[in-house]
Amino acid sequence: MTIYEKIAGGLYGLLIGDALGVPYEFYMANELPVYENIEMIPPAGFRKTYEMVEAGTWSDDGAQALCLLHSLLTQKKFSLKDFSDSLSSWYENGIWAVDGVVFDVGLQTSYALHAYKNGLLPQECGLLSPDGKGNGALMRVLPLALWHTIHKNPNDIDINKPLVMDAHEQCLITHGHICNQVCCALYCLVARALLDGLDAHNAIKEAVDSLRRIYCDMPDYAQELEWSIRPDIPWEGKGTGFVVDCLRSAFMILEQSSSYEEAVKKAILLGNDTDTTACVTGGLAGILYGLQGIPKRWISMLREREKVEELLAWCVCDFRE
């Protein structure tokens, strides 16, 4: 499988997981259709969460991820200022949202972006809710791993450290708590290990080991990894919006699935925050199984695919340079 197949699989996997989960959001696990009936269009008799949203529409999750990827491609690095401006444009004007319509915005994100518009520094906005540990930064962070894979610097003593630092920083505009930063860093390292060709179990193990090395001289972050993320305890699945639950659910599903379709359907069947759990899981599963591993029926139903193809073409140009 080529690196392009994996990168395209990751981006499409994230967006399709998000779109697939949108109709089922906020339903409890026992209220959802059976596995076979989880589709972009829910079965007859099931009342989808957003009646006016067409099938195949990504939510705030996908839109923010595209904001991040576009910022990386235009700036050729991570810029907190540019990314914050991009998120603000999405929130205010619908940039990178399907049909330009913004929906399903988390309270913490809304609060932070209002503050940013009113002049608060981006690195302070995400701390307005000091205990905020929602999954709003995790759901959008995958493009950092994709971009850093294209732009590896062989001269870096630890090629993973710049990715970890950027993963921390991208949280600050909306979800500044250290727990969010550590979750995003670990997720990005798993994505990079999958891009390098490891299987799910070994990718997660390699990522944990790498993050422990990086955090050797960052005791607060090391403590958060061990005490909050608990990487030595078997992963379990919970469909909540708590960032640790979301991350651990994605890792559990990734290790226990044998296809992209199985992974995102299992994520949705956890219930509650179905779009984000499937988005976070789908990004990793898309890398693991590649673009060819994503069902064509879902790719064909994803709306505004031209936006995705535009960004992927830009990624290819960067990779060739």
MIKETOR-69094 format. One record per residue (C-alpha): residue number from 0; residue in one letter; z, y negated, x. Coordinates in pm, 1 decimal, decimal comma. Each point is the difference from the previous one (the first is absolute). Last residue first. Layout:
BEGIN
R num residu        Z        Y        X
R NUM      A        Z        Y        X
...
***
This chain:
BEGIN
R num residu        Z        Y        X
R 320      E   -347,7  -1841,9    861,1
R 319      R    -89,8    319,8   -185,0
R 318      F    344,9     13,5   -162,4
R 317      D    -20,5   -363,4   -111,5
R 316      C   -336,4     63,6   -163,3
R 315      V    137,7    311,5   -171,0
R 314      C    298,2   -196,4   -133,4
R 313      W   -235,7   -263,8   -142,2
R 312      A   -192,5    272,7   -180,6
R 311      L    332,2    126,6   -137,9
R 310      L     83,9   -348,3   -128,9
R 309      E   -330,4    -36,0   -183,2
R 308      E     21,5    356,7   -131,7
R 307      V    337,9    -71,7   -156,4
R 306      K   -121,1   -315,3   -171,5
R 305      E   -310,9    183,7   -119,1
R 304      R    227,3    257,8   -162,1
R 303      E     68,7   -251,0   -274,7
R 302      R    138,3    266,3   -236,3
R 301      L     96,9    350,0    106,8
R 300      M   -166,5    237,6   -245,3
R 299      S   -255,7    136,8    247,6
R 298      I    272,3     64,9    257,7
R 297      W    202,6    186,9   -261,0
R 296      R   -283,6    231,1   -102,6
R 295      K    -83,6     51,6    367,5
R 294      P    335,1    168,2     58,7
R 293      I    149,1   -114,4    332,5
R 292      G    -42,1    257,8    277,3
R 291      Q   -329,8   -144,9    117,4
R 290      L    177,8   -326,6     81,6
R 289      G    233,2    180,0    235,8
R 288      Y    256,5    271,1    -68,1
R 287      L    281,9   -132,4    219,9
R 286      I   -101,0   -364,8    -19,5
R 285      G    -26,9      9,2   -378,8
R 284      A    329,2    189,5    -19,5
R 283      L    171,2   -283,7    188,2
R 282      G   -140,3   -272,0   -226,0
R 281      G     50,3    215,0   -307,3
R 280      T    372,7     40,9     55,5
R 279      V     61,0   -375,9     11,9
R 278      C   -237,0    -63,6   -290,8
R 277      A    129,1    297,2   -200,9
R 276      T    360,0   -119,8     36,4
R 275      T   -115,4   -354,4    -75,5
R 274      D   -193,3     84,3   -315,3
R 273      T    260,2    240,8   -136,3
R 272      D    306,2   -221,4     22,7
R 271      N    178,1    199,3   -275,6
R 270      G   -122,2    361,5      7,9
R 269      L     21,2    270,1    266,7
R 268      L   -321,9    131,7   -156,3
R 267      I   -188,0   -290,6    153,5
R 266      A     75,5    114,0    354,3
R 265      K    -92,4    359,3    -85,4
R 264      K   -335,3   -124,1   -128,7
R 263      V    -52,2   -200,2    318,0
R 262      A     66,2    296,3    229,1
R 261      E   -189,4    263,9   -197,1
R 260      E   -311,0   -213,9     -9,9
R 259      Y     13,3    -70,0    371,9
R 258      S     24,4    368,6     79,0
R 257      S    241,7    264,2    132,4
R 256      S    330,9   -148,8   -105,6
R 255      Q    358,8     70,2    107,9
R 254      E     16,1   -202,7    321,4
R 253      L   -168,8   -303,4   -156,8
R 252      I    221,5     27,2   -307,7
R 251      M    320,9    -10,3    202,4
R 250      F   -124,5   -287,4    215,9
R 249      A   -105,8   -206,3   -302,4
R 248      S    331,5     61,4   -175,4
R 247      R    193,3   -104,5    311,7
R 246      L   -188,6   -329,2     15,2
R 245      C     40,3    -79,3   -370,5
R 244      D    366,8     94,4     -6,0
R 243      V     63,5   -218,2    306,2
R 242      V   -183,3   -296,1   -156,1
R 241      F    187,1     12,4   -329,6
R 240      G   -265,9    -21,2   -273,8
R 239      T     97,2    339,9   -137,9
R 238      G   -212,0    314,1    -15,9
R 237      K    239,8    229,6    181,8
R 236      G   -117,3    281,6    224,6
R 235      E    201,1    158,4    278,6
R 234      W    -49,8     15,8    376,0
R 233      P    224,1    240,1    192,1
R 232      I    273,3   -187,8    191,9
R 231      D    -72,4    -81,1    366,2
R 230      P   -191,1   -318,6    -89,0
R 229      R    298,9   -165,3   -171,8
R 228      I   -184,0   -315,2   -114,4
R 227      S    323,6   -191,4    -60,5
R 226      W    243,7    120,4    267,4
R 225      E   -230,7    109,9    280,9
R 224      L   -274,9   -257,7    -35,7
R 223      E    239,5   -281,5    -85,8
R 222      Q    212,4     80,9    305,6
R 221      A   -303,4    -10,1    226,8
R 220      Y   -102,4   -334,5   -149,2
R 219      D    340,8   -151,6     67,8
R 218      P      5,9    155,2    348,1
R 217      M   -334,3   -140,6    120,6
R 216      D    -10,7    110,4    366,3
R 215      C    -57,2    367,7    -79,2
R 214      Y   -200,3   -101,2   -308,4
R 213      I   -336,3     66,5    165,0
R 212      R    108,0    349,4    104,2
R 211      R    132,2     79,4   -348,1
R 210      L   -326,3   -127,3   -147,9
R 209      S   -201,2    237,9    216,6
R 208      D    211,3    301,4    -94,4
R 207      V    -23,0    -85,1   -370,6
R 206      A   -376,4    -46,1     23,6
R 205      E    -51,1    325,6    188,8
R 204      K    199,3    190,8   -261,3
R 203      I   -191,1   -161,1   -288,1
R 202      A   -334,4     77,3    163,3
R 201      N    116,9    352,5     80,3
R 200      H     76,2     80,6   -363,0
R 199      A   -312,2   -165,4   -140,0
R 198      D   -252,8    140,4    247,0
R 197      L    -91,0   -193,2    315,2
R 196      G   -350,8   -139,4     51,1
R 195      D     50,7   -341,1    162,0
R 194      L    -49,6   -165,4   -339,9
R 193      L    288,0    214,6   -125,1
R 192      A    216,2   -126,8    287,4
R 191      R    -99,3   -358,8    -84,5
R 190      A     93,3     49,7   -366,8
R 189      V    336,9    146,0     99,5
R 188      L     56,6   -299,8    228,7
R 187      C    -86,1   -237,3   -283,0
R 186      Y    246,4    168,8   -235,7
R 185      L    276,4    -19,5    260,2
R 184      A    -55,6   -372,7     51,5
R 183      C    -14,7    -71,9   -372,9
R 182      C    323,9    187,4    -63,1
R 181      V    170,7   -180,5    289,6
R 180      Q   -104,8   -342,7   -126,2
R 179      N    103,6     73,6   -357,1
R 178      C    346,3    105,8    116,6
R 177      I     26,6   -314,9    214,4
R 176      H    -15,0   -218,9   -311,2
R 175      G   -291,7   -243,9      7,0
R 174      H   -186,1    105,9   -311,5
R 173      T   -233,8   -282,3   -112,8
R 172      I   -131,6   -206,2    294,0
R 171      L    195,6    200,0    255,9
R 170      C   -154,5    342,0    -51,6
R 169      Q   -307,7    -76,0    211,7
R 168      E    231,7    -58,1    296,3
R 167      H    148,4    348,6     17,1
R 166      A   -339,1    171,4    -19,8
R 165      D   -126,0   -240,2    266,9
R 164      M    284,6    101,4    231,4
R 163      V    -61,6    369,3    -65,3
R 162      L   -372,6    -31,3     70,8
R 161      P     70,4   -187,0    324,2
R 160      K    245,8    277,8     98,0
R 159      N   -231,9    293,6    -61,4
R 158      I   -218,6    -48,6    306,1
R 157      D    304,2     42,1    224,8
R 156      I    -82,8   -119,3    350,7
R 155      D   -289,8   -199,0   -146,0
R 154      N   -300,8      6,4    234,3
R 153      P   -198,3    232,1   -227,3
R 152      N     -9,9   -275,6   -264,5
R 151      K    -84,8    159,7   -333,6
R 150      H   -210,3   -223,3   -223,3
R 149      I   -154,0    249,8   -243,0
R 148      T    328,7    188,7    -34,6
R 147      H    182,8   -330,9    -37,5
R 146      W   -222,7    -87,1   -296,3
R 145      L     62,4    325,6   -186,6
R 144      A    375,6     -9,8     67,4
R 143      L     19,7   -361,7   -115,3
R 142      P   -211,8     82,5   -304,4
R 141      L    279,0    235,9   -117,7
R 140      V    256,1   -276,8    -70,4
R 139      R    -70,6    -77,3   -366,9
R 138      M    225,8    243,7   -188,5
R 137      L    278,4    -28,4    257,9
R 136      A     43,0   -374,4    -53,2
R 135      G     59,3     28,9   -375,5
R 134      N    218,5    311,8     21,3
R 133      G    318,0   -171,0   -119,1
R 132      K    295,5    -44,9    232,1
R 131      G    126,0   -345,7    -91,2
R 130      D    357,0    -40,9    127,3
R 129      P    -54,3   -353,8    130,5
R 128      S   -216,2   -109,0   -295,8
R 127      L   -106,1   -333,5    148,4
R 126      L    -56,4    197,5    320,3
R 125      G   -371,4     53,4    -54,0
R 124      C    -64,8   -372,0    -12,8
R 123      E    165,1    -79,6    334,4
R 122      Q   -270,5    128,6    235,2
R 121      P   -259,0   -167,9   -221,2
R 120      L    153,4   -346,8     44,9
R 119      L     95,3   -163,0   -331,4
R 118      G   -244,9   -264,3   -120,6
R 117      N    -16,5     25,4   -378,4
R 116      K   -287,7    247,2     12,4
R 115      Y    214,6    220,7    222,2
R 114      A    285,4    -12,4   -251,1
R 113      H   -231,2    106,7   -281,9
R 112      L   -127,4    276,0    227,8
R 111      A    353,2    129,0     58,6
R 110      Y     99,6      6,0   -368,5
R 109      S   -321,1    175,9   -102,2
R 108      T     37,3    258,7    274,1
R 107      Q    361,6     69,6    -96,5
R 106      L    -91,6     28,9   -366,8
R 105      G   -282,3    245,1     63,3
R 104      V   -347,5    -95,5   -120,9
R 103      D   -154,0    236,2   -256,6
R 102      F   -304,8   -216,1    -71,3
R 101      V   -239,0   -235,2    176,7
R 100      V   -349,5    -34,9   -147,0
R  99      G   -279,0   -107,9    234,8
R  98      D   -224,8    258,6   -166,5
R  97      V    162,0    255,1    234,1
R  96      A    247,8   -183,5    224,7
R  95      W   -121,3    -87,8    350,2
R  94      I     63,4   -374,1    -63,6
R  93      G    164,9    -39,6   -341,0
R  92      N     53,1   -376,2     15,4
R  91      E    374,6    -66,2     25,0
R  90      Y    134,3    339,2    109,0
R  89      W   -306,5     94,9    203,7
R  88      S    -18,1   -341,7    161,2
R  87      S    372,3     19,7     83,1
R  86      L    -49,4    342,1    151,9
R  85      S   -279,7   -140,4    215,8
R  84      D    212,3   -296,4    108,1
R  83      S    277,5    240,6     97,9
R  82      F   -250,2    206,8    198,5
R  81      D   -125,3   -311,0    177,4
R  80      K    351,4   -115,3     89,1
R  79      L    122,4    345,4    103,1
R  78      S   -299,4     40,8    230,2
R  77      F    -82,7    357,0    100,0
R  76      K   -293,0      4,7    239,7
R  75      K   -378,2    -40,0    -14,3
R  74      Q     56,6   -296,1   -234,7
R  73      T   -284,7     85,9   -237,0
R  72      L     38,8    378,1     15,9
R  71      L    379,0     -4,6    -13,8
R  70      S      0,3   -240,9   -294,4
R  69      H   -251,4    213,4   -188,9
R  68      L    212,6    310,2     56,2
R  67      L    315,8   -174,3   -121,1
R  66      C   -158,6   -145,4   -311,7
R  65      L   -151,7    343,0    -70,1
R  64      A    348,3    152,7     11,9
R  63      Q    125,0   -273,7   -233,4
R  62      A   -272,9     79,9   -253,1
R  61      G     68,3    372,3     18,1
R  60      D    367,8    -29,7    -83,7
R  59      D    -44,3   -284,1   -248,0
R  58      S   -199,6    240,1   -216,8
R  57      W   -316,3    202,7     50,2
R  56      T   -235,2     37,3   -295,1
R  55      G   -176,5    333,3    -52,6
R  54      A     58,1     13,9   -375,3
R  53      E     -9,0   -340,4   -165,3
R  52      V    318,2   -203,7    -42,6
R  51      M     54,1   -133,0   -355,6
R  50      E    235,7    277,3   -115,0
R  49      Y    223,1    -19,5    305,9
R  48      T    249,2    286,6    -16,7
R  47      K   -234,0    262,8   -140,0
R  46      R     81,5    151,8   -337,4
R  45      F    -65,2    373,5     16,7
R  44      G   -158,4    132,8   -318,9
R  43      A   -328,4     99,5    159,3
R  42      P     38,4     81,9    368,3
R  41      P     32,9   -277,0    258,2
R  40      I   -314,9   -157,4    147,8
R  39      M     36,5    -22,0    377,2
R  38      E    119,7    360,5    -12,7
R  37      I    324,6    196,6    -22,6
R  36      N    -92,2    268,4   -253,8
R  35      E     18,2    303,1    230,1
R  34      Y    350,6    -94,1    117,7
R  33      V    148,6    -17,7   -350,2
R  32      P     19,3   -334,4   -179,6
R  31      L    303,7   -220,5     66,4
R  30      E    314,0    -40,2   -209,7
R  29      N    214,9    245,1    198,5
R  28      A    -60,8   -197,4    321,0
R  27      M    115,8   -326,6   -154,4
R  26      Y   -266,3   -255,0    -84,2
R  25      F     22,9   -333,6    183,6
R  24      E   -359,5     14,0    128,6
R  23      Y   -233,8    260,4   -152,3
R  22      P   -317,7   -206,4    -46,6
R  21      V     29,9   -152,6    352,0
R  20      G     38,6    327,1    193,0
R  19      L   -370,1     79,2     39,3
R  18      A    -71,8   -357,6    104,6
R  17      D    265,1      8,9    273,0
R  16      G   -101,7    342,1    127,9
R  15      I   -360,9   -118,4     -6,2
R  14      L     82,0   -309,3    204,0
R  13      L    208,5    180,4    263,8
R  12      G   -242,6    290,0     36,5
R  11      Y   -294,9   -237,1     22,6
R  10      L    164,2   -175,5    293,5
R   9      G    121,5    317,7    168,0
R   8      G   -320,6    193,0    -60,2
R   7      A   -203,1   -285,7    145,2
R   6      I    218,2      9,7    310,7
R   5      K    -18,7    379,6     21,3
R   4      E   -374,6     22,8    -52,6
R   3      Y    -46,3   -284,8    250,2
R   2      I    204,0    191,7    258,5
R   1      T   -244,0    286,9    -35,4
R   0      M     97,9    340,4   -141,3
***
